[in-house]
Amino acid sequence: MLESLNDLGKSLKWESPGSSSGELTLPKEVEGIENSFALFSDGACRGNPGPGSWGMLGQNHLGEMIFEGSGVDNPTTNNRMELEGAIVALESLVDHFKENPPTSKPHVFLYSDSKYVVEGVEKWLAGWKARGWKKADKKEPENVDLWRRLDDTLKLFTNLKFKWVKGHAGHPQNERCDQLANFALDEAGF
């Protein structure tokens, strides 16, 4: 039995295409490009609403894991946990920069299997803000508290792209985030 989230990383062996060492292969946009960072996040919910969690990780351009983590909330929804995972990944990178300042403008890619998050940032967020945090139907967006927090965090980055990846399709970093999230739920007794 694993004693903590720290033990999870030791218990998981990650194999990905082109990697014989168990390291997570970087996406092409990041691999070897100095001051590039790949962030990954995932959300989970057991019941919707119900107890939920998120998992996230960050890698630098060399493929080194610079952080990973997870958290639990109850009651919550899957969409809230998807948002929370993305927000915490970005906030963790900001914290990383405080201790390890980039030498030039960083290029950041956040990968998520949540179309709600990716399309929300790319298609809806600007309109909500322009309408005073209202949708076209004049109603407040669901999870507006988290969307506002995400928007505040996005302002800290000048070169950030969100990318969608298919969930549960063998993408190594997405699978790791999913396992971190589910382990957190297990450890919390859900």
PyMOL commands that set and color helices and strands:
alter all, ss='L'
color gray80, all
select helices_A, chain A and resi 5-11+78-99+115-130+144-154+172-187
alter helices_A, ss='H'
color red, helices_A
select strands_A, chain A and resi 36-45+50-60+65-76+107-112+160-164
alter strands_A, ss='S'
color yellow, strands_A
deselect
rebuild
show_as cartoon
